[in-house]
Amino acid sequence: MGVICSCPKAPEKLNRNFTQQHASTFTNFIAVEPLFQVEAAQQELNSYLQKHRGEMSPQVIHLFFAAAANPLKGLSSLTLDRVRPEDWPHLSTLFLYGDCVESLVLTATRLDVAGFCILCGYLEVLGGLTELRLVDMGLGHYDFHKLATACKKLRRVEKLDLSKNELKPAHIRSLAPTLPKLTYLRELNLDDNCIEDEGCDLLRPRLYPLRSLRLVSLRFNSITPAGYMQFQDLLQTKENLRIVVDGLKLDK
């Protein structure tokens, strides 16, 4: 699993990058006890990083954060790659300290029901999130209505990427009522799903209230030319909007 955390520069906050290669070294970690003093925890962490060239497990990360008196306060971005189902209980502790995240990116990540619930719960506390990318996570196999409901709290999100998640018209039906609440939304990416013409019909009326919307990407969704044509009236209303479909860019 790859983990990248970035914080704004401030003397009272940590500004580190943490990376984890998804490999057999996953279980080779030091146990930084949460009750250690901050200085001792940092020394243990630095020693481990030097020894393993930056490789860490979620266990180390969440224990260090607990020991270091909430160093994720003010965290600006969090990127997780190839998270496994068994990793989510550890990440749930990490999420407790990252409620100020503005950009959350999860890619090629596997979920189970527990992990899905942890993710939805985390989204509900990220009121300041401006970018959410959940890519190649198989979200279509879970209670997508629960995820869509959690996303209603993301009132400031500008970029929403749900590409490559096996989403079908039924999932768009759950997502559609959420979209008008995302009044800052500028980019919506639903590439590489299977929303078909029916999904377009469900999506289109929910896009009218979004004054900031500039791009909707719908490539590789089994949409016919008739499905594309459903957006013509929308494009006439929104001069700056582009809709990207297979091999085409639709605009006014």
C-alpha positions in Angstrom: 0.0 0.0 0.0 1.3 3.4 -0.9 0.6 6.3 1.6 1.5 9.9 0.8 0.6 12.6 3.4 1.4 16.2 2.8 1.0 19.1 5.3 1.3 22.8 4.9 4.6 24.2 6.2 4.2 25.4 9.7 6.6 25.2 12.6 4.2 23.6 15.0 3.2 20.8 12.5 5.0 18.0 10.9 5.7 18.2 7.2 6.6 14.7 6.0 6.0 12.3 3.2 5.2 8.7 4.1 5.4 5.9 1.5 4.7 2.2 1.7 5.3 -0.3 -1.0 2.7 -3.0 -1.2 5.1 -5.9 -0.6 6.0 -8.7 1.8 7.7 -6.2 4.1 4.2 -5.1 5.2 4.5 -7.1 8.4 8.0 -5.9 9.2 7.4 -2.9 11.3 8.4 -1.4 14.6 5.7 -1.1 17.3 5.8 2.6 18.3 3.7 2.5 21.5 1.0 5.2 21.6 2.1 6.2 25.1 5.6 7.1 24.1 6.6 10.7 24.4 6.6 12.6 21.1 10.4 12.9 20.9 10.9 9.2 21.6 8.3 8.3 18.9 10.0 10.5 16.4 13.4 9.0 17.1 12.0 5.5 16.7 10.3 6.5 13.5 13.4 8.2 12.0 15.5 5.1 12.9 13.0 2.9 11.1 12.8 5.1 8.0 16.6 5.1 7.7 16.7 1.3 8.0 13.8 0.6 5.6 14.3 3.5 3.2 11.0 5.0 3.9 8.8 1.9 3.8 6.2 1.8 6.5 3.1 -0.1 7.4 -0.2 1.4 8.4 0.4 0.0 11.9 3.5 2.2 12.2 1.8 5.2 10.8 -1.3 5.2 13.0 0.7 4.4 16.1 3.2 7.2 15.4 0.4 9.6 14.8 -1.3 8.7 18.1 2.1 9.1 19.9 2.9 12.4 18.3 0.0 14.4 19.6 -2.1 14.7 16.4 0.6 15.7 13.8 -2.1 15.4 11.1 -3.7 18.5 12.3 -3.8 20.7 9.2 -3.1 17.8 6.8 -3.9 19.0 3.2 -3.8 15.8 1.1 -3.8 12.1 1.6 -3.2 9.5 -1.2 -3.6 5.8 -0.6 -2.8 3.2 -3.3 -3.5 -0.5 -3.3 -5.0 -0.7 0.1 -6.0 -4.2 1.1 -9.2 -5.2 3.0 -7.1 -6.1 6.1 -5.5 -2.7 6.1 -8.7 -0.7 6.8 -8.9 -1.3 10.6 -5.4 0.3 10.9 -6.4 3.2 8.6 -9.5 3.9 10.6 -7.2 5.2 13.4 -5.2 7.3 10.9 -8.4 8.8 9.6 -9.2 10.1 13.1 -6.4 12.5 12.8 -7.0 13.6 9.2 -10.3 15.5 9.4 -8.8 18.6 7.8 -7.9 16.8 4.5 -8.6 18.8 1.4 -7.6 16.2 -1.2 -8.3 12.4 -0.7 -7.2 10.0 -3.4 -7.7 6.2 -3.3 -6.7 4.1 -6.2 -6.6 0.4 -7.0 -7.9 -0.2 -3.5 -9.8 -3.3 -2.4 -12.6 -3.1 0.1 -14.7 -5.4 2.3 -18.0 -4.3 4.0 -16.1 -3.0 7.1 -13.6 -1.0 5.0 -16.5 0.5 3.0 -18.2 1.6 6.1 -15.0 3.1 7.4 -14.6 5.0 4.2 -18.1 6.4 4.3 -17.7 7.4 7.9 -14.5 9.3 7.0 -16.2 11.2 4.2 -18.9 12.4 6.6 -16.3 14.4 8.6 -14.4 15.9 5.6 -16.4 19.1 5.3 -13.5 21.0 3.8 -12.6 18.4 1.1 -12.1 20.0 -2.4 -10.9 16.9 -4.3 -12.2 13.3 -4.0 -10.9 10.6 -6.3 -12.1 7.0 -5.6 -10.7 5.1 -8.6 -10.8 1.4 -9.4 -12.3 0.4 -6.1 -15.2 -1.8 -7.1 -17.7 0.6 -5.4 -20.5 -0.8 -7.5 -20.5 -3.9 -5.3 -21.4 -2.1 -2.1 -24.2 0.0 -0.7 -23.6 2.9 -3.1 -26.5 4.8 -1.6 -24.6 5.0 1.7 -21.6 6.4 -0.2 -23.8 9.0 -2.0 -25.3 10.0 1.3 -21.9 10.6 2.8 -20.9 12.7 -0.2 -23.7 15.1 0.6 -21.5 16.5 3.4 -18.8 17.4 0.8 -20.3 20.9 0.1 -16.9 22.3 -1.0 -15.7 19.6 -3.3 -14.6 20.8 -6.7 -13.3 17.6 -8.3 -15.2 14.2 -8.0 -13.7 11.2 -9.7 -15.6 7.9 -9.4 -14.1 6.3 -12.6 -13.6 2.5 -13.0 -15.9 1.4 -10.3 -18.4 -0.8 -12.2 -21.2 1.7 -11.7 -24.5 1.1 -13.5 -27.7 3.2 -13.9 -28.9 2.1 -10.4 -25.8 3.6 -8.9 -26.3 6.8 -10.8 -29.9 6.9 -9.4 -28.4 6.9 -5.9 -25.7 9.5 -6.8 -27.9 11.9 -8.7 -29.8 13.5 -5.8 -26.4 14.3 -4.1 -25.0 16.3 -7.1 -27.1 19.5 -6.8 -25.8 19.9 -3.2 -22.2 20.0 -4.4 -22.4 23.6 -5.5 -18.6 24.1 -5.9 -18.3 21.1 -8.2 -16.2 21.9 -11.3 -15.2 18.4 -12.6 -17.1 15.1 -12.5 -15.4 12.0 -13.8 -17.4 8.8 -14.4 -15.2 7.2 -17.0 -14.9 3.5 -17.4 -18.2 2.5 -15.8 -21.4 1.2 -17.4 -24.0 3.9 -16.9 -25.4 3.6 -20.4 -28.1 5.8 -21.9 -30.3 5.3 -18.8 -27.6 6.7 -16.5 -27.3 9.8 -18.8 -31.0 10.4 -18.4 -30.8 10.2 -14.6 -27.6 12.4 -14.5 -28.6 15.2 -16.9 -31.3 17.0 -14.9 -29.2 17.0 -11.7 -26.4 19.0 -13.5 -28.5 22.1 -14.3 -28.1 23.7 -10.8 -24.3 23.3 -10.8 -23.2 26.8 -11.8 -19.4 26.0 -11.4 -19.5 22.8 -13.4 -17.0 22.9 -16.3 -16.3 19.2 -17.2 -18.2 16.0 -17.2 -16.3 12.9 -18.4 -18.3 9.9 -19.5 -15.9 7.9 -21.6 -16.2 4.1 -21.9 -19.8 3.8 -20.5 -21.6 2.0 -23.2 -23.5 5.2 -24.2 -25.1 5.4 -27.6 -25.3 8.6 -29.8 -28.9 8.9 -28.6 -27.6 9.0 -25.0 -25.1 11.7 -25.9 -27.8 13.8 -27.5 -29.6 14.1 -24.1 -27.1 16.7 -23.0 -27.7 19.1 -25.9 -30.1 21.3 -23.9 -27.8 21.3 -20.9 -24.9 22.5 -23.1 -27.0 25.3 -24.5 -27.7 26.4 -21.0 -24.1 26.2 -19.7 -21.7 28.0 -22.1 -18.5 26.9 -20.3 -19.4 23.2 -19.8 -17.7 20.4 -21.8 -18.9 16.8 -21.8 -16.4 14.2 -22.8 -17.7 11.0 -24.3 -16.0 8.3 -26.4 -13.8 10.1 -28.9 -15.9 13.3 -28.7 -16.0 16.6 -26.7 -19.5 18.0 -26.6 -19.9 21.7 -26.0 -22.0 24.6 -27.1 
